[in-house]
Amino acid sequence: MAIIDVTLLEGRSLEVKKRVIARLTQVLVEELDAKPTQVRVVLREIRPGCYGVAGEAVWPEPPVGSS
């Protein structure tokens, strides 16, 4: 079995997530000679501000009410 774990920011549509899962599955089927039933794709969504770079929280857009 193969497992792909993808972390991304919240906000993508269900259709985009379905396409990502399908395409990543297809890549592993082709490259690993695996069956689709042997592939797991996990999408982990995080809220803006719930991660950081170089010790600073990253906000794609400043939160409402911040200055």
URDAMO-V66120 format. One record per residue. RES is the residue in three letters. SS is DSSP state (hx for helix, st for strand, lp for the rest). D_CENTER is the distance of its C-alpha to the mean C-alpha in Angstrom with 1 decimal. Layout:
# URDAMO-V66120
res->RES ss->SS d_center->D_CENTER
res->RES ss->SS d_center->D_CENTER
This chain:
# URDAMO-V66120
res->MET ss->lp d_center->19.3
res->ALA ss->st d_center->16.1
res->ILE ss->st d_center->12.8
res->ILE ss->st d_center->9.5
res->ASP ss->st d_center->7.2
res->VAL ss->st d_center->3.7
res->THR ss->st d_center->3.7
res->LEU ss->st d_center->3.8
res->LEU ss->st d_center->7.2
res->GLU ss->lp d_center->8.8
res->GLY ss->lp d_center->10.8
res->ARG ss->lp d_center->9.5
res->SER ss->lp d_center->11.9
res->LEU ss->hx d_center->12.1
res->GLU ss->hx d_center->13.4
res->VAL ss->hx d_center->10.6
res->LYS ss->hx d_center->8.2
res->LYS ss->hx d_center->11.2
res->ARG ss->hx d_center->11.7
res->VAL ss->hx d_center->8.5
res->ILE ss->hx d_center->9.3
res->ALA ss->hx d_center->12.9
res->ARG ss->hx d_center->12.7
res->LEU ss->hx d_center->10.9
res->THR ss->hx d_center->13.5
res->GLN ss->hx d_center->16.2
res->VAL ss->hx d_center->15.7
res->LEU ss->hx d_center->16.2
res->VAL ss->hx d_center->19.0
res->GLU ss->hx d_center->20.7
res->GLU ss->hx d_center->20.3
res->LEU ss->hx d_center->20.9
res->ASP ss->lp d_center->23.3
res->ALA ss->lp d_center->21.5
res->LYS ss->lp d_center->21.8
res->PRO ss->hx d_center->19.0
res->THR ss->hx d_center->19.9
res->GLN ss->hx d_center->19.3
res->VAL ss->st d_center->15.5
res->ARG ss->st d_center->12.9
res->VAL ss->st d_center->9.2
res->VAL ss->st d_center->7.5
res->LEU ss->st d_center->4.4
res->ARG ss->st d_center->5.4
res->GLU ss->st d_center->6.2
res->ILE ss->st d_center->8.9
res->ARG ss->lp d_center->11.9
res->PRO ss->lp d_center->13.4
res->GLY ss->lp d_center->15.9
res->CYS ss->lp d_center->14.4
res->TYR ss->lp d_center->13.9
res->GLY ss->st d_center->16.4
res->VAL ss->st d_center->17.7
res->ALA ss->lp d_center->21.2
res->GLY ss->lp d_center->22.1
res->GLU ss->st d_center->21.3
res->ALA ss->st d_center->18.8
res->VAL ss->lp d_center->16.8
res->TRP ss->lp d_center->17.1
res->PRO ss->lp d_center->16.1
res->GLU ss->lp d_center->19.2
res->PRO ss->lp d_center->21.9
res->PRO ss->lp d_center->22.0
res->VAL ss->lp d_center->24.9
res->GLY ss->lp d_center->28.1
res->SER ss->lp d_center->27.2
res->SER ss->lp d_center->29.5
